[in-house]
């Protein structure tokens, strides 16, 4: 099921981490666009088939008594050639400053924003459980 939250997660990942707008603006016969479309189809399939880690409100300094941030986190695992393919297409765009890939252990040592550490812990628990 391609829910609104899942659709938004795919769209945001492509916009922020893959420079989707610029790649889609290439001509249809451009080899880069052709390869990117293959990657994009693989990514969408993985994001559709993997489960959600969290859907709901999150700790955020912008929360008030009358308004609060909601978030959706999804677990997508890339291995082998898929992992290399993702790294190839990562490029900060839109309002993202930087895009990097981390192992779970590396990510847990970072000063992550809001509830992000809990998302990672939920993911690893679900995979191990």
C-alpha positions as CSV (number, residue, x, y, z in Angstrom):
1,X,0.0,0.0,0.0
2,X,1.4,3.4,-1.0
3,X,0.0,5.5,1.8
4,X,0.3,9.3,1.9
5,X,3.1,9.1,4.5
6,X,5.0,6.6,2.4
7,X,4.5,8.7,-0.8
8,X,5.7,11.8,1.1
9,X,8.8,9.9,2.4
10,X,9.7,8.7,-1.1
11,X,9.2,12.2,-2.5
12,X,11.2,13.9,0.2
13,X,14.1,11.4,-0.1
14,X,14.3,11.9,-3.8
15,X,14.1,15.7,-3.6
16,X,16.5,16.1,-0.6
17,X,19.0,13.3,-1.1
18,X,18.9,12.5,-4.9
19,X,18.5,15.9,-6.7
20,X,15.4,14.5,-8.3
21,X,14.2,17.7,-9.9
22,X,17.5,18.3,-11.8
23,X,17.8,14.7,-12.9
24,X,14.2,14.5,-14.1
25,X,14.8,17.7,-16.1
26,X,17.4,16.0,-18.3
27,X,16.3,14.9,-21.8
28,X,14.5,11.5,-21.9
29,X,17.3,10.0,-24.0
30,X,20.1,11.2,-21.6
31,X,22.0,8.1,-20.3
32,X,22.2,9.6,-16.8
33,X,18.4,10.0,-16.7
34,X,17.8,6.5,-18.0
35,X,20.0,5.0,-15.3
36,X,18.5,7.3,-12.6
37,X,15.0,6.2,-13.6
38,X,16.1,2.5,-13.0
39,X,17.4,3.5,-9.6
40,X,14.3,5.5,-8.8
41,X,12.0,2.5,-9.6
42,X,14.1,0.2,-7.4
43,X,14.0,2.7,-4.5
44,X,10.3,3.2,-4.8
45,X,9.8,-0.6,-4.8
46,X,11.9,-1.0,-1.7
47,X,10.2,1.9,0.1
48,X,6.8,0.4,-0.7
49,X,7.7,-3.1,0.5
50,X,9.5,-2.3,3.7
51,X,7.6,-1.5,6.9
52,X,7.3,1.7,8.8
53,X,9.4,2.2,11.9
54,X,7.4,5.1,13.2
55,X,4.3,7.2,12.3
56,X,3.2,10.0,14.7
57,X,4.2,13.0,16.6
58,X,7.9,13.6,17.6
59,X,9.9,15.5,20.1
60,X,10.7,18.8,18.5
61,X,11.6,22.2,19.9
62,X,9.1,23.8,17.6
63,X,6.2,21.9,19.2
64,X,3.7,24.0,21.1
65,X,0.5,23.3,23.1
66,X,-1.5,23.9,19.9
67,X,0.8,22.5,17.2
68,X,3.4,19.7,17.0
69,X,5.6,18.0,14.5
70,X,4.6,14.7,13.0
71,X,7.0,12.4,11.3
72,X,7.1,9.1,9.3
73,X,10.2,6.9,9.4
74,X,10.7,3.9,7.2
75,X,13.3,1.2,7.2
76,X,14.8,0.4,3.8
77,X,17.8,-2.0,3.6
78,X,20.2,-1.9,0.7
79,X,22.8,-4.6,0.2
80,X,25.3,-5.5,-2.5
81,X,24.7,-3.7,-5.8
82,X,21.7,-1.9,-4.4
83,X,23.9,-0.3,-1.8
84,X,26.4,0.8,-4.4
85,X,23.6,2.2,-6.5
86,X,22.2,4.3,-3.7
87,X,25.6,5.8,-2.9
88,X,26.1,6.7,-6.6
89,X,22.9,8.7,-6.7
90,X,23.1,10.6,-3.4
91,X,23.4,14.3,-3.8
92,X,22.2,17.0,-1.4
93,X,19.5,19.1,-3.1
94,X,16.5,21.2,-2.3
95,X,17.1,22.4,1.2
96,X,19.5,19.6,2.2
97,X,23.1,20.6,3.0
98,X,24.8,17.2,2.9
99,X,23.9,13.5,2.3
100,X,26.0,10.7,3.7
101,X,25.6,7.0,4.4
102,X,26.3,5.6,7.9
103,X,26.3,2.3,9.6
104,X,23.9,1.9,12.5
105,X,26.8,2.0,14.9
106,X,28.2,5.2,13.4
107,X,24.8,6.9,13.3
108,X,24.1,6.2,17.0
109,X,27.3,8.2,17.9
110,X,26.0,11.3,16.1
111,X,24.1,14.2,17.7
112,X,20.9,13.3,15.9
113,X,17.9,15.6,15.9
114,X,14.7,15.0,17.8
115,X,13.5,11.4,17.9
116,X,15.9,10.2,15.2
117,X,18.0,7.9,17.5
118,X,14.7,6.3,18.6
119,X,13.9,5.6,14.9
120,X,17.2,3.8,14.5
121,X,16.8,1.8,17.7
122,X,13.3,0.8,16.5
123,X,14.7,-0.3,13.2
124,X,17.5,-2.4,14.7
125,X,15.1,-4.0,17.3
126,X,12.6,-4.9,14.5
127,X,15.4,-6.5,12.4
128,X,16.8,-8.4,15.3
129,X,13.5,-9.4,16.8
